[in-house]
Amino acid sequence: MNPDGLDLSALQQALGAMRPEDLDALKTMAASMFAQEAPPKPDPPPSDGAFPFAPETVGKIVALLSALKNDAPDPRSELLLALRPMLKEERRHRVDQAAQMLRLMALLPKLKELGL
């Protein structure tokens, strides 16, 4: 457990079980969701015409992204974002990062359910 009382072992296990190319794709998707600037262009598909992901992996990723999009607002995140305007400019980015971490932590049960 980390100092906040959150158990990150499930996330570590899920990430450890992923293939390197799936992990790279997940990193790219996460960066594009939370980045302010344009995400980097993905690598071109293999020249042999093969799809780079297994169909079941694509289905799991789509389910995960839909869960991220459709999740109800987290009261903890709402509190942080409500306090954000009252903070100094140099501290506001920390509130944004904390809210993003709370969103990712809410995905842990879904990751476990999907077996990712």
N, C-alpha and C positions, 0 to 999 in steps of 0.2 A: 504494500500500500504506500501511496505517496503522502506527503504532508497534508493534503486536502481530504484524505480519507477515501480516495478513489482507487479502485483496484484495476490496474492497467495490465494485469497478466493476460487477460482474455484478448486484449488488443495485440499484445506482443505475440501470443500464440497464433492468432489469425494472420498477422503480417508475416510471421516466420514460415507459415505453411504455404504462402503464395509463391508462384513462379516469378522469377525476376522480371519477365516482360509484363506480367499482370501488375506487379508492384510499381513498375515505371508508369504504366497507364493510370493507376490509381493516384500516383503522385501528380501526374499531369492534370487529371480531373480535379483534384483537391486544389491545386494551384490556380486553376482557371476559375473555380468557384469563389475563392477567397482573395484573389489578387486584384489589385486596382488597375494594373496595366494589362495589356493584351498577353494571353498565354503564349508560350513558345509554340512554333509550328511543329506538329507531330512528324515523326520519321515516316518516310514513304513506305507503303506496304511492300512486303517481299515481292520480288520480281517473278516468282513462280506462280503467283496468282492465289496462293493459299491465304485464307483468312487468318490473321495473327492470333486470334483468341478462339478458344473452344466455345461452342454455342452455349453450353451451360454456364460458363463464366460470364458471358455477355448478359445472359438472363439475370444472373445474380447482381451484376453491377447495375443494371437497369432498375432492379427492385430496390437496391440500396439508394440510388439517386432519387427514385420516386419517394422513398421514405424520408429522405433529407428534405425534399421539396414540400411534402405534405405534413410534416410534423407540426403539432400544435406549438405555439410559442411557449418557451420555457420561462417560468416566472423569475428564475434567477437571472436569466439573460435580460429580461425586460427591466428588472431592477437596475442592473448594471448600465443598460443603455439609457435609462431615465436619469441616472446620476451623471452620465457623461458630460452634459452641458455645464455642469457645475465645477468640473475639474479644469485644471490648467491644461493648456494645449499640449504640452509635452507629456502629459499623463493620459490623454485620451486614447492614444494608440494602445495602451495597456488594457484599457476597458474593451476595446475592439478585439484584441487578441483573446482575452478571457471569454468573451461572448462566443467567439469562434471555437474555442476549446470546449465550451459547454455544448455547442451543437455537435461537435465530433463525438463527445462522450455519450451523447444521446443515441448515437448510431451503434454503440458497442453491442447492445442486445440484438439489434438487427444483423450485425456482422456475425454474431454467434449463431443466430437462427439460420442464416444462409450458409454457414459453414465456411466463411471466408477468413 
